[in-house]
Amino acid sequence: MQLAVVQGGPRLGDLESGAVADLVSTEFAIVSGGLACIAGAIALASLLPGFRHNRASPGPGAESVAQDT
């Protein structure tokens, strides 16, 4: 699943931004893409509050690294 998102997401973004730039203008594509990204992040944060509260667990050896610093 991650492979599809990591490799497919940027390609879809390139297609969308290119289409909007072709239809309207490059500046509009840049601004609308940024605003859509912000709106999407806010929507996902409100729809999936578990992701906002998720914290990564420390990996193996994290305690020794924290003590060395």
N, C-alpha and C positions, 0 to 999 in steps of 0.2 A: 504494500500500500504506500509506504513512504517513497519508494522508488517512483511510482506513478505521480505522486504529488511533486516531488523534487524535480523530476525531469519534465513533467507535463505542465506544471504551473507557470513557469517562466515563458514557455512557448505560447500558452493561451494568453498571457499578459501581453506578449509581443504582438500577437494577432489582433487583440482588442485595441491596443494603443495605435497600431498601424492603421487599422480601419477607421478609428475616430479621427486620427490625424489626416487621413485621406479625405474623409467626409467633411470635416470642419476645419481644423487647423492644428498645427503641432503644439502651439501654446495651450489650446483648449484640451488636447489629449493629455498633456502633462498635468495640468491643474485638475481636470476631472478625474484622472487616474489616482492622483494623490488623495483627493477628497473621497473617492470611492473606497480607497484602502483604509482611510481613517473611519469612515462610516461602517465598513465591514468589520473592523476590529472592535468598534463599540457595540455593534449588533451581536457579534459572537460572545463578547464579554458579558453582555446582559442575558443572552440566551443560555450560555453555559458557564454559570458562576463557579463551577468546580475547577475550571481551568485557571481562573483568577487566583484561587486559593491553593493551587497545586504548588508544591515545593519539591525540588529535586532532592532525592536522598543522597547523602554523601557516598562517594565510591570507596572502594577498598583503599586503605592507606590515607584517607583524608584526615584522620585524627593526628597522625604523625606529621603531616605537612602543616597543620594548624599549630601544632606545638613548636615546630621549628622556627616559625616566623615570629 
